[in-house]
Amino acid sequence: MFINITVEVNGLRRDIRIDSEQKIRECLTVLRQSGKLPMGVTPDYYRSRLNQMPVSAYKTFEEESVFDGDILVAIL
């Protein structure tokens, strides 16, 4: 299932559409490599704005209950 979310790192926000079964870290690595997110910044945790909980970059969006419309903010 695809979801639409926003990722925020160092104040830079990107809207993305992603497969909810993909690992969060893999998705963010692709965004970094394509120049959409700052290089060198690889947080292990993000905060979900919808459920106000920390989200591990090592799990899938589905495992971390990241839903359509959520905003993930990097915890640096």
C-alpha positions as a Markdown table, in Angstrom:
| # | Residue | x | y | z |
|---|---|---|---|---|
| 1 | Met | 0.0 | 0.0 | 0.0 |
| 2 | Phe | 1.3 | 3.4 | -0.9 |
| 3 | Ile | 1.2 | 6.3 | 1.6 |
| 4 | Asn | 1.8 | 10.1 | 1.2 |
| 5 | Ile | 3.9 | 11.6 | 3.9 |
| 6 | Thr | 6.2 | 14.6 | 4.6 |
| 7 | Val | 9.8 | 14.1 | 5.8 |
| 8 | Glu | 11.5 | 17.0 | 7.6 |
| 9 | Val | 15.3 | 17.1 | 8.3 |
| 10 | Asn | 17.0 | 20.3 | 9.5 |
| 11 | Gly | 13.9 | 22.4 | 8.5 |
| 12 | Leu | 13.9 | 21.0 | 4.9 |
| 13 | Arg | 10.6 | 19.4 | 4.1 |
| 14 | Arg | 9.9 | 16.9 | 1.3 |
| 15 | Asp | 6.5 | 15.4 | 0.4 |
| 16 | Ile | 6.8 | 11.8 | -0.8 |
| 17 | Arg | 4.7 | 8.9 | -1.9 |
| 18 | Ile | 6.1 | 5.6 | -0.6 |
| 19 | Asp | 5.4 | 1.9 | -0.2 |
| 20 | Ser | 4.4 | 1.4 | 3.5 |
| 21 | Glu | 6.3 | -1.9 | 3.5 |
| 22 | Gln | 9.6 | -0.2 | 2.7 |
| 23 | Lys | 12.2 | 0.4 | 5.5 |
| 24 | Ile | 12.3 | 4.0 | 6.5 |
| 25 | Arg | 16.1 | 4.2 | 6.3 |
| 26 | Glu | 16.1 | 2.9 | 2.7 |
| 27 | Cys | 13.6 | 5.4 | 1.6 |
| 28 | Leu | 15.6 | 8.3 | 3.2 |
| 29 | Thr | 18.9 | 7.1 | 1.8 |
| 30 | Val | 17.4 | 7.3 | -1.7 |
| 31 | Leu | 16.2 | 10.9 | -1.0 |
| 32 | Arg | 19.6 | 11.9 | 0.2 |
| 33 | Gln | 21.4 | 10.3 | -2.8 |
| 34 | Ser | 19.0 | 12.2 | -5.2 |
| 35 | Gly | 19.7 | 15.5 | -3.4 |
| 36 | Lys | 16.3 | 15.9 | -1.9 |
| 37 | Leu | 17.6 | 15.7 | 1.7 |
| 38 | Pro | 20.8 | 17.0 | 3.2 |
| 39 | Met | 23.8 | 14.7 | 2.8 |
| 40 | Gly | 25.6 | 13.4 | 6.0 |
| 41 | Val | 22.4 | 13.6 | 8.1 |
| 42 | Thr | 21.2 | 10.1 | 8.9 |
| 43 | Pro | 19.0 | 10.1 | 12.0 |
| 44 | Asp | 18.1 | 6.8 | 13.5 |
| 45 | Tyr | 14.8 | 8.2 | 14.9 |
| 46 | Tyr | 12.0 | 10.5 | 13.7 |
| 47 | Arg | 9.0 | 11.8 | 15.5 |
| 48 | Ser | 5.6 | 11.1 | 14.0 |
| 49 | Arg | 3.4 | 14.2 | 14.1 |
| 50 | Leu | 0.2 | 12.2 | 13.9 |
| 51 | Asn | 0.8 | 9.9 | 16.9 |
| 52 | Gln | 3.5 | 11.9 | 18.7 |
| 53 | Met | 5.8 | 8.8 | 19.0 |
| 54 | Pro | 9.4 | 8.2 | 18.0 |
| 55 | Val | 9.8 | 6.2 | 14.8 |
| 56 | Ser | 12.8 | 3.9 | 14.2 |
| 57 | Ala | 14.4 | 4.3 | 10.8 |
| 58 | Tyr | 15.3 | 0.6 | 10.9 |
| 59 | Lys | 11.7 | -0.6 | 10.6 |
| 60 | Thr | 9.1 | -0.2 | 7.9 |
| 61 | Phe | 6.5 | 2.6 | 7.7 |
| 62 | Glu | 3.8 | 0.0 | 8.4 |
| 63 | Glu | 5.6 | -1.5 | 11.4 |
| 64 | Glu | 5.9 | 2.0 | 12.9 |
| 65 | Ser | 2.3 | 2.9 | 12.2 |
| 66 | Val | 3.1 | 5.7 | 9.9 |
| 67 | Phe | -0.1 | 6.5 | 8.0 |
| 68 | Asp | -1.1 | 8.6 | 5.0 |
| 69 | Gly | -0.7 | 12.4 | 5.8 |
| 70 | Asp | 1.9 | 11.9 | 8.6 |
| 71 | Ile | 4.9 | 14.2 | 9.0 |
| 72 | Leu | 8.1 | 12.6 | 10.2 |
| 73 | Val | 10.5 | 15.0 | 11.8 |
| 74 | Ala | 14.2 | 14.0 | 12.3 |
| 75 | Ile | 15.4 | 13.7 | 15.9 |
| 76 | Leu | 18.9 | 15.0 | 15.7 |
